[in-house]
Amino acid sequence: MAVSSHVALFWGDDDFLLRQAALELIEAQGLHAAEVEASEWQGGELFDLATPSLWGERRALLIAGCQHLPELGVREVLSYIEAPSPDALCAMTLLTRAKSPALVKAVQAAHGLVKHVVMKRQDLPKWILGRARVKGAQLAPPGAAALVATLGEDAATLDQAVEQLAAAFPAVAIGPEQVRAQFEGLGQQRVWDLCDRAFSGRVEEALVVLRSLLAGRDDPLLILGGIASRMRDLLKVQSLPDRIPPAEAAQAAGLRFDWQVRRYREQAKRYAPEEMAELHSRVVESDRALKGGAAGDVVLAALVAAISGEKQAALDLAVLVIR
């Protein structure tokens, strides 16, 4: 039985790589996809795929983060998979470390395209060079290796780093020297990584970065300052209309790159305004606790967990401050 070109599922443990793979498939088919976050599923999102376009082009929909689909969404997706529209593409991403997810089995049973997206460490330099070509950066293999050695193995971080290098060194061959010049403030970069994981809801990864920072004797107050700075940037981006192009939004928010706007918009959508206000209060409480002599590892771990969506951590932090 041939694989259907109407339904595709990309699954694995790296959200950035999954979304990139899905977008590459959509682009390869010459389509422009509407996108919906599974966590925001309201019902009926798949109806448009069965509705002919006014101009006759194929429709496409990207459902991101299917691990967050509510019960209604699961039912509608499974029903659609069994009888997809022949004139549309439904692409999905599923972030999971499970060996045999139920949604994977369902798409396979319906003869849809299923791809397990993984990235081995030895493949990272080659992947980085490919991303550099896409972004117009003249990155040499030694420079790609230096990026991995400097920033680690997180694909999203490396992709953003390549974009920074492309902007910083246009029309210049980029090797280890340029990588070091761009990322010489490694401590600051690692705080950026901490914030990126925490505000994306990746609590376990964020806590790993935090432990590494504290083990390197980074000042807890400086780490807290980095978190507060990211929160201010998110609030600025959150206040801007979505219709403003990223380049203009970056200028309005005081950011250096338009990719930051896209990233921060994704993160800001995780929080209602009242949630951001509550987190801001937690930062103030954390600052008071640290200056009052509380242990940095306890205070910052609770704050990072709260930012990542662990509600109990917020309560633990409140108890700590009261004491």
N, C-alpha and C positions, 0 to 999 in steps of 0.2 A: 504494500500500500504506500503510495507516494505521500510525502510530507506536505501538509496544507500550507499555503502561503498566506492564509487569512488570520491565523492565530500564532503568536510567538511568545514564549516565556523565557526570560533570562533569570537565572537564579545563582546565588552564591553568597559570599560573606563580605562583599565590598560594594556598598551602595553606589559609589561613583562609577565603578567599572560596569555595573549592571546598567545604569542609565545610559552610559556612553554606548554600550553595545546595542541597546534598544534604539537609540537615536541613529546609530550608523545603519541599522537595518532599514529604518524608516527613510533615511536620506537616500540609501541605495535604490530604493523603489521609487524615488522621485516624489515622495509624499511630504505633506506638511501635517503634523499631527496635533490635535488638541491633547492637552495633558490634564490628568486628574490625579490628586493624591488619594490613595485608597483610604487613608484615615479620615478623609472629608467626604466619604461616599454618602450621597443623599438618596440614591435610587433613580433609575432611568438613564444613567449616564451612557449606556450602550445603545439607547434607542436611535441616536443620530447615525450610527453606523449602518443601520438598515434603511435609512432615508436617502434616496438618490440626491446627489448634489445638483444645484441649479445649473452648474457648468459641466456636469458629467464627469468630473475627476473623482478618483477613488478617495474615500474618506479614511482617516487613520486616527486611532486613539491610543495614547500611552497611559497605562494605569501603573503608577509608580508606588512601590511599597505594598505589594499585595498581602504581606504578612499582617497588615493593619486593617484589612477589609472587615467591616462589620458583618453580622450574619446575613443581612439583606444583600450586601454586596457579594458575598460568597455564593449565595443562591443565584443571583443574576449572572455572575461571571460563569459559573458552571453550566447554567442553562444556555448561555450564548456560545460557549465552547462546543457544545454538542451540535449546534446548528448555526455556524457563523455566517455573516453576510458574505456572499461571493465577490462583492465589489468593495470590500473594505479590509483594513488591516487592524487587528487589535494586538498591540504589543504590551507585555506586562513585565514587571520586575518583582522579584521575590527575594528579600534579604533573609537568609537563613543558613545555619550551619547543619541542619538536619541532613541525613544521608538520603532519605527518600521522601520528600515532602508530598503531601496529598495533592496539591495543585499541579505539581510536576506529573504525577501519575495521571491526573485527569486530562491534561493537555496531550500527553503521550497517547492515551487511549483514544483521543479524538483525532490523532495523527497530525497534531500541530507541531510547530517547530519548538524544540526545547534545547536550550544550551546552558551548560554549567560553566559559568565564567569564573576562572581562577587565574591568579597571577603568581608564578613562582619567582623567587628572588633573583634567580639567574636570568630571568626574562625581562626584568625591570629596565636595565640600560637600553635594550633594543626598543622597548615600548616608549621610553622617554624620548629616544631619538625620533620615533614616529610622531609623537606629539609635538616635538620641536619643529618638524617639517610642516605640520598643519598650521602652527602658529607663526611660521616665518622666522624662527630662531636658528642661527647657524651654530648649532650645538655639536661639538666634537665628542666622540666616544669617551675620551678621558673626562670631559666635562659631565657627561651623563653619570659616569661612575662616581665622580666627586659629589654629585647631587645626592645620590643614594647614601653615600658615606656621611654626608653632612646632615641631611634632613630625615633619613629613615626610609621606610618602605611604604608609607601611606600614599596611595595613588592620587588622591585628591590634592594632597599637599604638594606632591611632585609636579602635578599638572599645573597648579597655580604658580609654582616656582619657575617652571619653564616660561609661563606667560610673563612673569616679572623679568626674567632674563631677556626675553624678546624685546620688552619695552626699554630695558636699561642698556642693552647693547645691540642696537639695530645695525645691520650690515657689518657686524663684527664676529669673527670666529670666537666661539665661547668655549673656553677650556677650564681647568681647575682654578686658575688664577681669577677668572671672572666670577666663578661660583663663590669663591672665598670672599671676594670683594663685595658681592651682593648680599651674602648671608653671614658676614663676619659676626654679627650680633646673634649668635646661635641661641643664647638664652632667651632673647626676645622672640625669636622664631618659634622656640619650643612653647613659650607662653601662648603664642598665636595658635599653635597646634592644640594646646590644651583647651583654649576657648572654642576652637572650631569643633572639636569633638563634643564638648559639653553642650554648646548651643545647638548641636545637631541631634542631641539625645543619645549619644553613644557613651553612656556612663562608664562602662568598663574600660574602654580605651582612654577616656579622659582621666580616669583615676590612675591608670598606668603611667601616663605622661606626668601627672602631678607627683607621683611617687619618685619618678626619675628626677624631676626638678628639685624636690626637697632633698633627695639623696645627694644631689650636687651642691647642696647648701645654698640654693637660691633663696633670697629674702622673701618670706611669706607676704610681706606688705607690697613688695614689687610685683609678685604674682597677682595679688588682689588688685593692684593698680591696672594690670593688663586686662583682667576680667572686667573691671569697671569701664575701661576704655572701650572694650568690645561692646558692652551693653549700651554705652552712649552712641556708638556707631549704629547699632541695630535700631535704637529709638529714632535716630535721624532718618534712616532708610525707611522705617515703618511709617513715618509721618509723610513721606512723599507719595504722590499718586503713582500707581503701577504703570500708567500710560507714558510716564516720562522715560525716554530712552536711557539705557544704563550709563552712557557717557555723560549725559547731562545730569543724571541723578548723582553720579560720583562727584561731579563738581559741586553740586548743591550740598552734598553731605560732607564735603571736605575729605573725600577718599582719593587715593592716587590712581586706582585702576577701576575700569568698569566691571571686571570680573568680580571685584569685591562686592559691588552692588548686587549682582546676580546671586552670589553666595549668601549675602546678608539678608536679601529678600526671602530666600528659602528658609533661613533660620528664624527670621522675625515672624513668619507665618505660623510658627509653632506656638506662639504666645498671643493670648488676648491682651489688650492694653492693661487690664487690671492685673494680669499675671506678671507683665513686665514691671509694673509698679511695685508689686510684692517682692519680686526678685531684687529690685533696686533697694528696697528696704533691707533685704537680707545682706546685701553688700555693705550697707552702712553698719548693720549689726556685727558683721564679720570684722570690719575695720575696728569697731569699738572693742570687740573681744580680743583681737590680736594685740592692740595697744594696751589692753588690760592684762596681758601676760598669758592668755590662753594659748594652748599648743597649736602651732600652725598646721600640723598635719590633720588634727581633728577638725579645726574650724574650716579649713579649705576643702577637705574631703566632703564635709557636710554641705558646703555651699555648692561645690561642683555637682554633687549628686542631686541637689535641689534644682539646679539649672537644667540638668539632664532630664528632669521629670520625676525624680524620686521624691514623692510628697513627704514621706516619713522623715527624710533627711532634713527637710525644712523645719519640722517639729523638733528634731534633735538639736538643731542649731539654736532654736529659740530657747530651749531648756539650758543649753550651754551658756548663752548670753546672760540669762536670768541668774545663773549661779555665779 
